[in-house]
Amino acid sequence: MALKKRLVISDPRAIRALAHPARQRIIDELFNGQVLTATECAELAGLTPSAMSYHLRALEKWGIIERAEESADGRERPWRAPARSLMISSQSGGSGRLASQAMIRSTADAVIDRFAELDADDPWDDVSSLSRSRLWLTHDEAKQLGKELAELVERFEKRRPAKGRTPGSRQVSTLFAVVPTGEPPEDA
């Protein structure tokens, strides 16, 4: 079954369902192509299987995740993401901003952990990078920047094979954020 390109969440109640750290961990794995059972999700999040089942059902209620085909033994049905990426609508107001902050914090912490885990003699160390910039952009330019960053990541996502990995490939984490700072101009 083909996945949708992007799941856009705008309902404030659905957005609030994203805020829990255990849910963030599972969402990250599922939206990166994993198909996991409740037990596997519980192990990743450090919860009991029954507690994780509660969180999985809450995410399912809002269409953030869905049941996958039954496992080979038929005892447990795994979970998967219904799309390749998840986006919180910019029209969702304060709840969207809070959920976005929680997702950014969770993702940033994971990227920091990955930097810390990278061996000093890792041959891929030369591709590790971090860029922080402050740009003066118009509203339209900021929208264009976000769109182009998403298109760039999507272009590389399309290169990965549907099944398996390309020989020599390695998982690479990325984090991009476009966030307005300071006071809006008076002429806005």
VOBA-1610 file (N, C-alpha, C; in pm, whole numbers, padded with zeros to 5 digits, always signed):
BEGIN
Met+00084-00118+00000Met+00000+00000+00000Met+00089+00125+00000Ala+00072+00212-00099Ala+00155+00331-00112Ala+00120+00433-00004Leu+00222+00500+00044Leu+00202+00602+00146Leu+00176+00737+00081Lys+00097+00820+00150Lys+00080+00958+00107Lys+00213+01029+00123Lys+00230+01136+00049Lys+00353+01214+00057Lys+00367+01279+00195Arg+00262+01346+00241Arg+00272+01423+00364Arg+00139+01421+00438Leu+00146+01404+00569Leu+00030+01414+00655Leu+00034+01551+00720Val-00068+01633+00697Val-00074+01767+00755Val-00175+01766+00869Ile-00131+01807+00985Ile-00215+01808+01105Ile-00252+01953+01135Ser-00380+01981+01150Ser-00422+02117+01184Ser-00516+02121+01305Asp-00578+02010+01340Asp-00669+02007+01454Asp-00589+02023+01583Pro-00621+02123+01666Pro-00545+02145+01790Pro-00542+02022+01881Arg-00648+01944+01883Arg-00650+01823+01967Arg-00552+01718+01914Ala-00545+01705+01782Ala-00449+01612+01722Ala-00306+01660+01748Ile-00287+01790+01740Ile-00155+01846+01763Ile-00111+01822+01907Arg-00203+01836+02001Arg-00170+01809+02142Arg-00130+01664+02163Ala-00184+01574+02080Ala-00148+01432+02091Ala-00002+01407+02057Leu+00061+01501+01990Leu+00202+01487+01951Leu+00299+01523+02063Ala+00251+01591+02166Ala+00341+01656+02262Ala+00415+01562+02356His+00369+01442+02379His+00431+01352+02476His+00566+01301+02423Pro+00673+01299+02507Pro+00805+01254+02460Pro+00806+01111+02407Ala+00732+01021+02469Ala+00728+00882+02421Ala+00664+00877+02282Arg+00562+00957+02262Arg+00497+00961+02131Arg+00592+01019+02027Gln+00669+01120+02067Gln+00767+01179+01976Gln+00866+01075+01928Arg+00914+00993+02019Arg+01013+00889+01985Arg+00956+00791+01884Ile+00831+00751+01905Ile+00768+00654+01817Ile+00734+00716+01682Ile+00684+00838+01684Ile+00653+00908+01559Ile+00779+00919+01473Asp+00890+00952+01538Asp+01017+00964+01465Asp+01051+00834+01394Glu+01039+00723+01463Glu+01072+00593+01403Glu+00974+00555+01293Leu+00844+00572+01319Leu+00744+00530+01221Leu+00749+00617+01095Phe+00770+00747+01111Phe+00776+00835+00994Phe+00910+00825+00922Asn+01002+00748+00978Asn+01127+00718+00908Asn+01122+00579+00846Gly+01003+00524+00831Gly+00985+00399+00756Gly+00979+00272+00838Gln+00997+00281+00968Gln+00987+00160+01050Gln+00842+00113+01061Val+00824-00015+01075Val+00695-00076+01107Val+00721-00154+01236Leu+00653-00113+01344Leu+00685-00165+01476Leu+00562-00215+01550Thr+00582-00317+01631Thr+00475-00365+01718Thr+00469-00277+01843Ala+00363-00290+01919Ala+00350-00214+02044Ala+00463-00248+02140Thr+00503-00374+02142Thr+00613-00417+02229Thr+00744-00351+02187Glu+00770-00346+02057Glu+00892-00282+02007Glu+00890-00132+02037Cys+00773-00069+02020Cys+00759+00073+02051Cys+00785+00098+02199Ala+00731+00010+02284Ala+00750+00025+02429Ala+00897+00018+02466Glu+00971-00073+02404Glu+01114-00086+02432Glu+01188+00041+02391Leu+01155+00096+02276Leu+01220+00218+02229Leu+01194+00337+02320Ala+01070+00345+02370Ala+01030+00460+02451Ala+01051+00440+02601Gly+01090+00319+02640Gly+01113+00293+02781Gly+00984+00284+02862Leu+00879+00235+02800Leu+00749+00220+02867Leu+00707+00074+02869Thr+00604+00044+02946Thr+00547-00090+02943Thr+00465-00103+02815Pro+00446-00226+02767Pro+00363-00244+02648Pro+00220-00191+02665Ser+00163-00205+02785Ser+00025-00155+02803Ser+00022-00002+02800Ala+00122+00064+02859Ala+00127+00210+02852Ala+00148+00256+02708Met+00233+00185+02635Met+00257+00222+02496Met+00133+00200+02412Ser+00058+00095+02439Ser-00066+00072+02364Ser-00161+00189+02379Tyr-00167+00247+02497Tyr-00251+00366+02520Tyr-00205+00480+02427His-00075+00505+02422His-00022+00614+02339His-00044+00585+02190Leu-00027+00462+02149Leu-00048+00426+02009Leu-00194+00446+01968Arg-00285+00407+02053Arg-00429+00426+02022Arg-00463+00575+02015Ala-00402+00656+02102Ala-00426+00800+02098Ala-00378+00859+01965Leu-00262+00816+01919Leu-00210+00864+01790Leu-00295+00813+01674Glu-00343+00690+01686Glu-00429+00634+01582Glu-00561+00711+01573Lys-00614+00750+01687Lys-00742+00823+01691Lys-00738+00947+01601Trp-00624+01013+01595Trp-00611+01135+01516Trp-00551+01110+01378Gly-00533+00984+01340Gly-00482+00952+01207Gly-00334+00976+01191Ile-00261+00990+01303Ile-00118+01018+01297Ile-00041+00890+01266Ile-00090+00776+01314Ile-00034+00646+01280Ile-00149+00553+01247Glu-00117+00436+01191Glu-00221+00339+01157Glu-00167+00198+01171Arg-00259+00104+01174Arg-00220-00037+01183Arg-00164-00081+01048Ala-00059-00160+01056Ala-00001-00221+00935Ala-00061-00361+00921Glu-00020-00433+00820Glu-00066-00570+00801Glu-00022-00653+00921Glu-00095-00761+00947Glu-00062-00848+01060Glu+00077-00907+01047Ser+00137-00936+01162Ser+00268-01000+01163Ser+00255-01143+01112Ala+00367-01205+01084Ala+00368-01340+01027Ala+00295-01441+01115Asp+00311-01428+01247Asp+00245-01524+01336Asp+00102-01482+01370Gly+00061-01362+01330Gly-00076-01317+01350Gly-00110-01276+01492Arg-00013-01280+01583Arg-00044-01247+01722Arg-00051-01098+01747Glu+00032-01021+01680Glu+00035-00878+01706Glu+00042-00802+01573Arg-00046-00703+01560Arg-00044-00622+01440Arg+00047-00502+01461Pro+00145-00483+01375Pro+00236-00370+01390Pro+00172-00237+01349Trp+00242-00130+01379Trp+00198+00006+01348Trp+00291+00066+01244Arg+00238+00163+01169Arg+00318+00234+01070Arg+00266+00376+01055Ala+00342+00458+00987Ala+00300+00595+00954Ala+00214+00589+00828Pro+00111+00671+00819Pro+00028+00672+00699Pro+00085+00756+00584Ala+00199+00824+00610Ala+00260+00912+00511Ala+00411+00910+00530Arg+00483+00968+00433Arg+00629+00974+00443Arg+00677+01085+00535Ser+00595+01190+00552Ser+00636+01299+00640Ser+00515+01355+00713Leu+00542+01422+00822Leu+00440+01481+00908Leu+00465+01630+00916Met+00360+01707+00899Met+00373+01853+00904Met+00260+01909+00989Ile+00294+02004+01074Ile+00194+02073+01153Ile+00156+02198+01077Ser+00028+02216+01052Ser-00018+02330+00974Ser+00019+02461+01041Ser+00066+02556+00962Ser+00099+02688+01016Ser-00028+02764+01054Gln-00142+02714+01013Gln-00270+02778+01045Gln-00328+02729+01177Ser-00254+02646+01250Ser-00309+02582+01369Ser-00292+02665+01496Gly-00231+02781+01488Gly-00222+02871+01602Gly-00129+02824+01712Gly-00161+02862+01835Gly-00076+02836+01950Gly-00046+02690+01975Ser-00146+02601+01958Ser-00121+02459+01983Ser-00020+02403+01882Gly-00027+02451+01759Gly+00070+02408+01658Gly+00210+02453+01693Arg+00220+02575+01743Arg+00351+02627+01782Arg+00408+02545+01898Leu+00324+02511+01997Leu+00371+02433+02111Leu+00414+02292+02067Ala+00336+02229+01981Ala+00372+02096+01933Ala+00498+02102+01849Ser+00511+02205+01768Ser+00633+02221+01688Ser+00754+02237+01778Gln+00739+02314+01885Gln+00850+02330+01980Gln+00889+02197+02042Ala+00788+02117+02081Ala+00816+01986+02141Ala+00886+01895+02041Met+00841+01898+01915Met+00905+01815+01812Met+01047+01860+01784Ile+01069+01991+01778Ile+01203+02043+01753Ile+01295+02006+01869Arg+01247+02023+01991Arg+01328+01990+02109Arg+01367+01842+02107Ser+01270+01755+02080Ser+01295+01612+02075Ser+01394+01577+01964Thr+01375+01635+01848Thr+01462+01607+01734Thr+01602+01663+01759Ala+01610+01784+01813Ala+01741+01843+01841Ala+01817+01759+01943Asp+01748+01711+02046Asp+01813+01625+02146Asp+01866+01498+02081Ala+01789+01440+01990Ala+01833+01318+01922Ala+01955+01346+01834Val+01957+01459+01766Val+02072+01494+01681Val+02196+01517+01769Ile+02180+01584+01882Ile+02291+01605+01975Ile+02345+01471+02023Asp+02255+01378+02056Asp+02297+01244+02099Asp+02376+01174+01989Arg+02332+01189+01865Arg+02402+01124+01754Arg+02541+01184+01734Phe+02554+01316+01752Phe+02686+01378+01746Phe+02776+01319+01855Ala+02723+01305+01976Ala+02801+01253+02088Ala+02842+01107+02066Glu+02757+01029+01999Glu+02785+00888+01976Glu+02882+00863+01861Leu+02907+00962+01779Leu+02994+00947+01663Leu+03138+00929+01710Asp+03199+00819+01669Asp+03338+00792+01706Asp+03431+00897+01646Ala+03538+00929+01719Ala+03634+01029+01673Ala+03698+00990+01540Asp+03713+00861+01515Asp+03777+00816+01391Asp+03675+00768+01287Asp+03549+00806+01303Asp+03445+00765+01208Asp+03474+00826+01072Pro+03481+00744+00966Pro+03514+00797+00833Pro+03407+00890+00776Trp+03288+00890+00836Trp+03182+00979+00790Trp+03181+01110+00867Asp+03274+01132+00956Asp+03276+01253+01038Asp+03282+01378+00951Asp+03341+01367+00833Asp+03353+01485+00747Asp+03220+01534+00689Val+03113+01454+00700Val+02983+01501+00651Val+02897+01557+00764Ser+02944+01544+00887Ser+02871+01603+01000Ser+02882+01754+00992Ser+02769+01820+01002Ser+02774+01965+00994Ser+02656+02025+01069Leu+02674+02149+01104Leu+02568+02226+01167Leu+02579+02366+01112Ser+02468+02421+01072Ser+02469+02556+01019Ser+02362+02636+01090Arg+02400+02749+01139Arg+02303+02837+01203Arg+02318+02974+01139Ser+02207+03027+01094Ser+02211+03155+01023Ser+02097+03244+01069Arg+02120+03373+01056Arg+02013+03470+01073Arg+02003+03544+00941Leu+01889+03536+00882Leu+01866+03597+00752Leu+01760+03706+00764Trp+01772+03808+00686Trp+01667+03910+00676Trp+01586+03877+00551Leu+01466+03825+00571Leu+01383+03781+00460Leu+01245+03845+00468Thr+01185+03861+00352Thr+01044+03900+00350Thr+00961+03776+00383His+00835+03796+00407His+00745+03685+00436His+00748+03583+00322Asp+00740+03633+00200Asp+00742+03543+00083Asp+00875+03470+00070Glu+00986+03538+00099Glu+01117+03473+00092Glu+01129+03363+00198Ala+01077+03388+00319Ala+01081+03287+00425Ala+00999+03164+00385Lys+00883+03187+00323Lys+00802+03075+00273Lys+00879+02997+00167Gln+00945+03068+00077Gln+01021+03005-00030Gln+01138+02924+00027Leu+01205+02977+00128Leu+01316+02905+00190Leu+01266+02773+00248Gly+01158+02777+00323Gly+01102+02654+00380Gly+01063+02555+00273Lys+01001+02605+00167Lys+00960+02517+00057Lys+01080+02452-00011Glu+01184+02530-00037Glu+01302+02476-00104Glu+01377+02376-00016Leu+01383+02399+00115Leu+01447+02303+00205Leu+01370+02171+00202Ala+01236+02179+00207Ala+01154+02058+00203Ala+01173+01984+00071Glu+01181+02058-00040Glu+01201+01996-00172Glu+01337+01929-00181Leu+01439+01990-00123Leu+01573+01933-00125Leu+01575+01799-00050Val+01518+01795+00069Val+01513+01671+00146Val+01431+01567+00069Glu+01319+01608+00012Glu+01235+01515-00064Glu+01310+01456-00183Arg+01391+01537-00248Arg+01469+01489-00362Arg+01562+01374-00320Phe+01624+01386-00204Phe+01711+01280-00155Phe+01629+01160-00105Glu+01511+01186-00047Glu+01425+01075-00004Glu+01384+00988-00121Lys+01356+01049-00234Lys+01314+00975-00353Lys+01423+00883-00405Arg+01548+00913-00374Arg+01659+00831-00420Arg+01672+00701-00344Arg+01619+00696-00223Arg+01636+00574-00144Arg+01544+00466-00198Pro+01591+00344-00198Pro+01509+00235-00252Pro+01391+00204-00160Ala+01283+00155-00219Ala+01165+00119-00140Ala+01195+00005-00044Lys+01274-00089-00085Lys+01312-00203-00001Lys+01462-00205+00015Gly+01509-00222+00136Gly+01652-00234+00160Gly+01725-00102+00147Arg+01854-00112+00152Arg+01939+00006+00145Arg+02037-00007+00031Thr+02079+00105-00023Thr+02182+00106-00124Thr+02314+00069-00057Pro+02394-00019-00116Pro+02523-00054-00056Pro+02605+00071-00029Gly+02663+00078+00090Gly+02744+00193+00128Gly+02665+00308+00187Ser+02531+00295+00192Ser+02451+00404+00247Ser+02445+00392+00399Arg+02414+00502+00462Arg+02405+00509+00607Arg+02297+00609+00642Gln+02226+00584+00749Gln+02121+00677+00791Gln+02186+00809+00833Val+02129+00919+00785Val+02178+01053+00816Val+02060+01133+00869Ser+02078+01195+00986Ser+01972+01277+01045Ser+01987+01421+01001Thr+01877+01484+00970Thr+01878+01625+00934Thr+01777+01699+01021Leu+01801+01825+01041Leu+01710+01910+01117Leu+01719+02050+01059Phe+01610+02098+01006Phe+01604+02234+00954Phe+01485+02303+01020Ala+01502+02425+01056Ala+01392+02503+01112Ala+01398+02643+01054Val+01284+02694+01016Val+01272+02832+00970Val+01179+02899+01070Val+01234+02987+01153Val+01157+03047+01262Val+01177+03199+01259Pro+01068+03276+01247Pro+01082+03421+01252Pro+01126+03465+01392Thr+01215+03563+01399Thr+01261+03616+01527Thr+01243+03766+01529Gly+01249+03824+01645Gly+01238+03968+01657Gly+01097+04016+01629Glu+01082+04144+01635Glu+00952+04207+01611Glu+00923+04217+01462Pro+00796+04196+01424Pro+00763+04215+01282Pro+00779+04364+01244Pro+00816+04388+01120Pro+00833+04528+01078Pro+00700+04601+01082Glu+00706+04731+01106Glu+00584+04811+01114Glu+00509+04816+00983Asp+00577+04798+00872Asp+00510+04803+00743Asp+00451+04669+00701Ala+00453+04568+00793Ala+00401+04436+00759Ala+00251+04433+00765
//
